[in-house]
Amino acid sequence: MCFRAPRAAEWEVDVAEGQPARGGHVSKFAAGVRAHPWWSTLGVVALVVAGGAFAARDVIGLALTADEPVDLTLPLVTPLTPAAGETVYRIDAEHSMVTVGVKEVLAGVDNDVELTTRGIAGDVAVRGTDPTTGRLGEVQVDVHQLTSDNALRDKAIAHEYLETHNHRTVSLHDARIVDVDPRTDSEGRRHFGIDATLRVKNVDKPVHFDAVASVDGNELRATARARVKMSDYGVGPITKVGLVSTGNDVTVTLDLVAVDGRDFTPPTGLGTSKVQAAAGKGPSYARDVEPILAANCASCHQSGQSGAQSWTLDHAGDAAKYADGLAVVTKSKYMPPWPPSDKGVPLRHPRGLTTAQIDLLGRWAKAGAPLDVPAGTAVKPPAQPEVPTPRADVTMSASEPYVGDGTRLDEYRCFVLDPGFTKPAMVTGFAFHADQPRVVHHALVYRYAAKDRAKVDTMDASDPKSGFDCGGAMGTGGGELVGGWVPGQRPMEYENNTGHPFGAGDILVEQIHYHWAGVLVADRSGMSLEVAPDPTTVTPLRTRTLVAPVELPCPAGTDAPLCDRNAAIADANARFGGTAAFLANGLHRICGTTPEGVAALSDGFTARTVCDYPIRGAATIVDVLGHMHGLGTHYTMTLNPGRADEKVLLDIPVWNFAWQLNYQPVDPVPIKPGDTIRVECNWDRRLRYDPAPRYIFFAEGTNDEMCFSTVTTVAATPPPPPPG
């Protein structure tokens, strides 16, 4: 998301002293403000992502389909040639095991997770029967074959973290035996250490194993254990906010049986076993389970849809294969995605499952996910879409496709879209069409008045490629945000005959954040608009932005260079074109706070900010949004906090960066002069591993933070005519 703090003229604030908020915050914002409406109900969800959000987007199209068999071919290694007096023992994969252990918090429950694989190959040369004389060849482990007790976990680890589509194996090389204990234990084993290099995703790091081994007949048996940090190899710690988090340390255990190579030739692959479907008791798939999945999962997780990269649900067998994972994500209420709690006002278009439905899916998984239909039986999504689909009265796209040159991982590019309005119009709905979702990370769409067309055309003409570069701050400046898109975004058709006004000659500028991630493909995204036949009958919508400052210092005792606030601001200025100080400090003027005062609410790990906005004009709230980044933990928007008529407008107790939707109250909420809206944001920097900690404030990158909100209203007084 790109944020530009509003200029004073854009706010038209009738300044009045507010009342102290909790935590000593005082607001000076008068809500009779004409807040620069750069966010509206058209595009509320679009600010979800910027920078490096949605790591899973890098592997769209590469993730396993639900019915893809796992290749059990064993890794290939160069065999050792025995020296004089040596015997070469070759690892017997059928009787060996590699175990990776990690501590996990899954759906609020502490777990000790073990992932195992028998996909291992390698040789050990030993003199006589003393394993401490061992000479180790390269050992290869197929991590694509790692499995745990949860198939969805396995898939996420393989594709999002280990990236096994590019790095199928990890290896141990340059190993040598050290720290030999001269004694033999009661079981005839020798104890020693192994110093080696562990290669994961082409990253080499030294590792030390504590090992024990013995030679008996033609077999060498060994167990070696080491602790490594996931962050050393760029594979964690793992965090999916609202569902799971892990520690940074993992334990790697090698339980090996190696056989004298004169008597043994390692197989080229592991044997396969067929899992028998449970024929026991449990809910009926056809009668009980399929209707739940069809109504709540299929529209997003069918092939080609936005959720297919994490789980593809085309057939009954897809559900059975991942039944254990479905039980976990539904019990935790991580899926279907509906973050708000019941503390707030009732909201339209909820996605959650009932307690009975969640329990049923859990019982079906526990019974072994029995199918009473063929595994290839199709799962059909509802005939009617989740939300109404707006008409495509106007369809637009970039004049020419655009593709990056690979020099930037993240790139902001703007394209001019002309709806061709020759007279005043009201846009009553829209749909964004992502041409290449593999690289389109998110999009924001701005309305520019006809008088600004020349300025936009000049920027467009200044760049010889399709569109023009528009990274940093708002890029173009002066536009009114009226649309947006992120993966999973629903089309928007406004209700109760409301919409956004356009004047004759107004244009749109489509700002796309491209995340190339090694994929360079030409994109020509666009959007369609639903336009009211008679604009004079449509009531205009109005969106106000409610923001609060962020101050999250580094934990005590951390002396990283960017833990200094001024140094961190200078770094953000370099990244985003010199706007960091303006944003970070300007928000304190809006909320009547100071950096020191807000920073005092942080212990270095957790932080909180609050800002109150007094209402100066009567209106009715029809849409609300809260927004933070990846460190967010809890978001709340409250009308009249602490008063008898207090009403929570939006409460998200477990923040989920991947699902930031716009929400419409079932019953629009009236507001009047004298009312107050409070926004509150909470963060915990322990949700993300930062190898180079820094002071965090309100800034534009995904690894920065925000406390941002919108309230969209319909005026209580008759609306003005559409602009001419």
N, C-alpha and C positions, 0 to 999 in steps of 0.2 A: 504494500500500500504506500502511496506517496501522499504525504500530508503537507499542506501549506497553511501556516497559521494565518487567520484572516487579518487583513489590514483594517485599521480603525474605521475607515470609511465604509468598509463592507459590513461592519457590525452595526453601525448606527446606534450605539449603545446610549441609552438614557441612564447614566451611571447613578446608582444609589447604593448606599451601604447596605450589605446584607447582614444576616445574623451569623454568629460564629457556628461553624459546623463542628461535628465531632472531630476530635483531634486538633482543634484550634484553627480549622480552615475557615476563612471568611470569603464569601463570594461577592463580587462587585458587578456581576453580570445582570443586566436587566433583560428579562425574557420578552420584552416587546421588541427586541432585537430583530433586524432583518439579517439573520445569520447567513453568511455566504453558503448557499444551499448546495454544496458540492457533493452531498450525498442525499439520495432520495429513496423512496420505496422501490424505484426501478432497480437500483443497484446496490442495495444495502449489503448484500452478501459479498460483493466484489472485493471489499477491502480485506478479506480473509488472509490473502497471501502476498508476500513480497520476498525478495531475497531468496532464501533457501528453503522455504516451507515446502511441505509435501515431498519429502524425500522419496516416497514411493513413486512419484511421477517419473523418476528417472528410469524405471523399469517397466513402464507401460508397454504391453505387447510382448514382454519377456517373461512375465510371471507364468507359473504353471497353470494350465487349465486343470479343472478338477479331476479329470479322468486320465491325466498323463501318467504313464507308468514311470517309476524311478529306475534309471539305468544302474544296474548292479555290477557293471564292469569294474574290475579292480584297477587301481593305478599301475602304471608301468614305471619301473625303476631300473637303473643300470646295475646288473648283478655284480657282487664282489667276486674278485678272483682270489682264491686262498693263497697266502704266502706259505713258506715252508713251515710245517708244524701246525698250521691252522685248519680249523674246520669251519666251513661256512654254513650257518643256519639261516633258513629262509622262513619269513613270517608266514604262518598258516592263518589266513584271514578267517576261515570258518570257526576257529577256536580262539581268536583274539578279539579284543574289544578296545575301542577308544571311547572314553567318557569325558564329557565336558559338563562341569557342574557350576551352577550360578544361583545366587539367592535372588528371588523374584517376589514382587508384590503384585499379584494378579487379582483384579476385581476386589481389592481391599484385603486379600488373604495372603499371608506370608507363605512362600513355598521354597523348598529346595529342589530346583529343577535339574534333571540330568538328561542330556542329549547323548545318544550313543550311535556308533557306527562300527561295522566290521570291515569297512572299505579301507584296508590298510595293506601296504606292501613295503618290503625292505629286507635287508640282509644284515647279519652280524657274524663277524669272523672271530673265533675264540681259539686260544692255544690250550690244548688239553681239555680239562674239565673246569677250569677256573674262569668264571664269567668276567672277573675284573680285568682280564687280559683282552677283553673284547675290543674289536675295531668295528665301528658302526658305519655302515653305508648310509646313503640317503634313505629316509623314511618318508613315504607319501601317504596322506590320509585324504580320502574322498569326503569332503564335508557336505557335499550335496546329498549324501546318504544319511546325514544326521537326523535322528528322529527322537521325539519325546512322547509324552502322553497326550499331546495336543497337536493335531495336524495343522491347524491354522497357525499356531506358534512356529512350527517347523518351517512352513512356507514363508512366513514373514522374515524369519532369521536368515533363511537361505537367500532370499531375493533382495531384501532391503538392507541387510547388514553384511553378510558374508559375500553377497553379490556372486553367487555360485555360477550364474550364467556366464561370467567372465573369469572367475577364479574357482575352478571346480575343486582343486586340491590345496591343502596346506602341506608344507614340507619341513622336515627337520634335517639339517645338514651341518657339516663341519663339527660333528660331535666328538667329544673325547671324555674318557673316564677320569674322574678326580675324586679326591677325598675317600680313598679306599679304607674301609675298616678291616684290619688284618684278621679279625675273628670271624668265625662261622657260627650262625645262630643255631638254635635247637632243631630247626628244620633243614639244616644243611645249606642255608642260603648265605650269600655274601651281600653286604651293604656298601654302597658307594654313591657317588654323585655323577651326574652327566652334565657337562657344559656344552651347549650347542647353540645354533642359530635357528630360530623359528621364523618361517616365512609365511605370512598371511596377506593375501591381496598384494603381493609383490613388495611388502614391507618386511624387512629383516630386522629382528631384535634378538639380543642375547637372552637365553633362558637357562635356568638351572633346574634339573630334575633330581629328586631324591629317589634312589632306585634300590631294588633288591632283586637278586637273580640266582638261579641255580642251573646246573646241567645234570640231566639224568638220562642216561642212555643216549638216544638219538634226538632228544628234545632239550631245548633251552627255554626256561620259563622265567619271565621277568615282569615286574611291576615298577613303573616309574611315574612319579607324580610331581607336577609343577604348578605354581600359581603365576598367572599372567594378567595383565590389565588390558581390557578390551580397547581402551582409548589409545594404547600404543599402536594398534593396528587399524584404527579408524572403523571399528565395528561396534562401538557402544561407548558408554552404557546405553542400554535400550530404554526408550521412553515412548509410550503411546499414552498421552495424557488422558486420564479417565479410565484407563484399562490396565496398563501394566507398566512397571518400572523395574530395573535391575540394578544391582551394584556394578561396580567397575571391575572387580576381581572375579576371575573364573579359575577353577581348578581343572587341570587337564591330567587325566590318568590314562596311562598305556598299560593294559593287561595283555601281555604278548606270549604266544606260544610259537616258537620257531623250530623247524625240523631240519635235521642234517640234510643238506642239499643233495647229497649222494643218494638219498633214499626218497627224495620228495621234490616234485615239481609243482610250484604254486599254480592254482587255477587262474584262469583269466577273468573269472567272474564269480560272484556269490550265487548260491542256490536261491531259488524263489519259493515262497510258500504262499498258498492261497488262504486268505482269511475267509472263514465261513461266516455268512450272515447269521446273526442271532435269530433263531426261530422262536425265541421265548416270548415272554409276556411284554407288553408295552403298548403304547398308543399306536393306532393304525396310521401308517404314513398317508394313505389315500384319503382317509376320512378326517384325520385330526391334524396331521403335520403339514401336508401340502397346502391346504387353504391358508395357513398362517404364512408360509413362505411365499406363496403366490401374491398375497395381498400386501406384504410388507417388505419383501426382499427382491423379488424378481425384476421389478422395473429398473432398479439400480445395478443389479449384479448379473444381468443377462449379458451374453457376449456382445461386445461393442459399446456397452454402457460404462459410466464413470467408475462404478465399483468393481468392475470385472478384474482389475489388476490385483485386487486383494483376494477375491473369491468369485469364481464363475459359477452361476446357478442356472444351468440350462436344462438339466435332467435330474431325475430322482436320485441317481447315483452320486451326483455332485453333493447333494445334501447329506447322504449317508456317509460319504467319505470324510466330511468335516463336521460330523454331528457333535463331536466333543467340543470343538471350537465354537460352534453355534451356541451350545449350552452356556459356555463361559461368557461370550460377548453379550448375550441377551440377559443373562442373570445379572451382570454388572450394569446393564442398561447402557452399555457403550454403543450397542446397535439394537434396533434402528436408531439413527442419530437424532436425538431430541434432548439437548442438554438442559433446558429449563426445568426447574423444580415446580412443585405444586404450591409453593409459597406465594408465587406471583399470581396475577389475574389470569383467568382461563384464556388460552391462546388458540388461534385457528390452525387448522391443518396439522394436528399433532401426529407424531410418528411412533410413539411408544407402544409397546405390547402390554397387555394386561398381565397381572400376576398369574392368572390361570394359564395363559398362553406360554409364559416363561417357564412355568413349572412343567407344562406338557412337553416342551422341547427338551428340558433336562431329563425327564423320565424316558423319553424316546432314546436319547443319547446313552443313558445308563443301561438301557436294555440291549444296547448294541446296534442301534439304528436299523431295526428290521424293516425291510421293504415288502409290502404286499402288492407291489406292481413291478413290472420290469424296470431295471436300472436305467434304461434308456427312455423312460416315459418323460415327455416334455413337461416343464413347469411353465405355465402360462401366466404372464402378468395381467393385471386387471385391464379390461377393455377401456375403461375410463381412466384418464390420467389423474395423478394425485392432485393436481391443481388445474384450473381451466387453462386451455391453450389459446393465447391471443391470436387474432387474425394477423396475417402477414400482408398488410395493406401496402407497405413500403419495404423493399428489401435492398440492402446495400452491402458492399464489401470494398476492400482496398482496390484501388485502380490496377495495381500490379502485385503479384506475389512478392513476399520478402523472405530472404534467408540470411542468417548471420554469416560472418566469415570465420567463426570459431575462436576469435581472439578474446571474447568475453563470455563467461558462463551465464551471466544474467544481463539482459539488455532490455531497455525501455524504448519502444518505437511507436510513433504516432502516425495515424493515417486519417485523412480527411474523408468524411462520409457526407454526402449531400442528399437529404431526403427530398429535395425539390419542392419545398413548400413555397407557393406563390401568394399565399394569403395566410392569416392566422390559423393555427391548428392546435389541437389538443391530442397528445399521445396518451392513450389509455391502456397500453400494454406493450410488451416487447419480449423478444427472445434473442439471445446472443448465439451465434453459430461459430463454434471453434472449428476451424478448418483442420488444424493439426494439433489435437490435444496433447500429443507427446511433447510439444515444445511450448504451447501456449499455457503459461503458468497462471496468469489472470489477466483480466482486461477491465479498464475503466473508460467510460464513454461520457464526454462532456458536450454540453450545448454551448455554441458560440453565436452571439447575436450577429445579424447581417452586417452591422457596422464594423465588426472585428474580422470580417472575412479576409480583407486585404492583409492583415497582420498574419493570419494563419497561412494564407497562400505564400507569403514571403518566406516563412519558415519552411514550408514544404518545398519551395523552389530552391532553397539553399542547400538541399541534400540531393545528390544525383540519383540515389537509390530510391526504391519505393518507400514512401513515407519519409519521416525525418526523426532524428534522434531526439528524445525528450526525457532523458533520465534526470534525476535530481529534482527535489521539490515537486512542483506540479508540472514541471517541464514547460508547458505552454503558457499557463497563467491566464487568468481572466475568464475562464470557462465555468459553467455550472454543471456539476456532475449529475447526470440523469440516467445512468445505466452502468452495468458491470456484469462480470461473469467470473466464476471459479468452477473447477470440476464439481459436479453434483448440483450446481445451481438450477433451480426450477424457473421455468418461464414465468413472467409476471403479467397478469391481467388485473387491472385495478377494479375495485368494487365500488358500488354505490355511485357510479357515474362520476368518477374523479379521474384526474390525469395531470400531465405536465404541459404547460403552455409553450408554444413555439410561435415565433413571429415569421412573417414572410422573409425568405432569404436566410433564415437561421440554418446553421450547419452543425454537424457533429464531428468531434475529433475522438478517434478511438485510440486510446493508449494501451498498448499490449506489453506486458512483461513476458519476454521470451526467456526460457530456461533451457539452454541448448544441451548441456550435459552430454556432450559427445555425439548428439544427434543433430545433424544439419539438414533440414527439410524445408522446402518453400511453403510458406503459409499465406493464406488469403482469407482471414477470418472476417466476419461481418455480422450484421444483425438485421432483424426485421422489426417493424413497428406496426402497432395497431393504432389507427387514427380515427377519431370520432367523426361521424358524418356531419354533425352540427356542433362546432366547438363552443357555441354560446350556451349550450345546455350542460356543459361539463364544469364541475367545481374544481378549481386548482388545488393541488396539494402543496404543502409548504414544509420544508425540512430544516430543523435547527440542529446544529452540532453542539454537543455538550462534551467538553474535554477536561482533563485534569492532568496535572504535572506528574512526572515519574522521577523519583530519586531513589536509586538502589545502589548504595556504595558497596565496595568489595568487603568481604568478611574481614574482621579484625586480624591484623598480622599479615595480610596479603600485600606484598610490595611490588606487584606487577606494574610496569610503567603506565598503563592505561587505567590504573585504579585512581589516578589523579583526575578529578573532574575536568579540569581545564584541558589536560592532555587528551582525554576521551572526546571532548567536544571538538578539539582540533582534528582528531582522527575522523570523526563523523563529518566535519566540514570537507575534508579531503574526499570522502566517499560520496557525498551528496551535494556538492556544489556550494558550500558555505552557508547553509541554512540551519545548521545544528544549534548554534547558540540562540538564534532567533526563536526556534521552536522550544528548546529546553527552558529558556528563561522567560519567554513571552507568556507561557501558560500560567506562570505564577502571578502575572499581573491580572489575568482573567479571574483567577480563583482567590486572589488576595493572600497568597502564600509566599514562602521563601524556600530556596533550595535547602537551607539548613533545617527549617521546620519540618519539611516533608521527610528529609533524610533521617531525622530523629525517630521516625516511625519505623525504621528498618533496623534489623539486627545483623545486617550483612547477608543474610540468607532470605528472610521474608521481608515484605514491605507492603504498605497500604497507603492509599491516597483517597481523599474525599473532596468533592467540590459541590456546592449548592448553587442552584440557578433559580432565582425568584421569577415568577411568572407575572407579566405585566399586561397580558391580553387574553381575552376569552377565546377558547378553541376546543377542539376535540381530538384527542390522540388516537390515531388509527394504525400506527406502526412504530416499533421501537427496535433499537439495535444496541448491543454492547460489543466492544472490540478490545482485545489485548493480543499480545503475541505469545510465544511459546512458553514463557515463564508464568503466565497467568494461572491463578488457582481458583479465584472466586470473584464473580462480577455481580453487582446489584444496582438496579435503578429503582428509586423509591419516590413516590409522590407524597409530599407532606410528612417527612420522617418525624417521629416523635409526637405527632398530633393524634387526636382522636380519630381523624379521618385518614390516617396513614394507609397507603395502598402501595404494595410492591408491584411495580410494572414489569420487571424482569429480574429473575433470580437464577443464576447459573452457578450452582455450588461446586461443581467440578468442571473447570474450564477445559474446553477441547478446542485447540487451535484449528483442527481440521474441519470443524463444523460450526461456522458462525453465520447463522441465518438471520433474516429479518423476520420479525414476529408481529402478528396483528392480533390485538385483543378481540375476543369473541364479542364483547360489548365495548364499543369505543368509549374512551375515558374522557369525560369533560374536565377542563382546567379553567381557572379564572384568576384574575389579579389577586395577589396575596398568597397564592399557592407557591410551593417550592418543589423542584425536582433535584434529588441528590443522586450523584453517580459515585460509586465506590468500586475501586479495583484493588485486587490483592495479587501478590506474586511470590514465588519461591524459586530462587536461582538454583536450588539443588535439583530442579527438574531437568536441567541440561548440564552436561559436563562441559566445562569451559577450560581448555588447557591453558589459555592465556586470559585470566579474569580481567574485567574492566568495569569501570563505573558505568552504570546503565541509567539512561534518562530517556525522555520522550524523543524518539528519532525514527527514521524511516525504514531502517533495515529490519529484517525478520529477527535478527539476533539483538536488536534494540528492543525497546518496549513502548507501549502506548496505553493510555486510558482514554478511550474515544467512544462516543455514543452519539446516536441520532434519535430525534423524536420527530415524527412526521404527523402533521395535523391538518385538519380541515377547519377553516376559519368559522367562528360563530356568527360573523356578520356576512352579509351578501358579498360574494366574491367580485373582484374587479373584472372587467372584460379582458379577454386574451390580448397579449401584446400585438400591436400593429406594426 
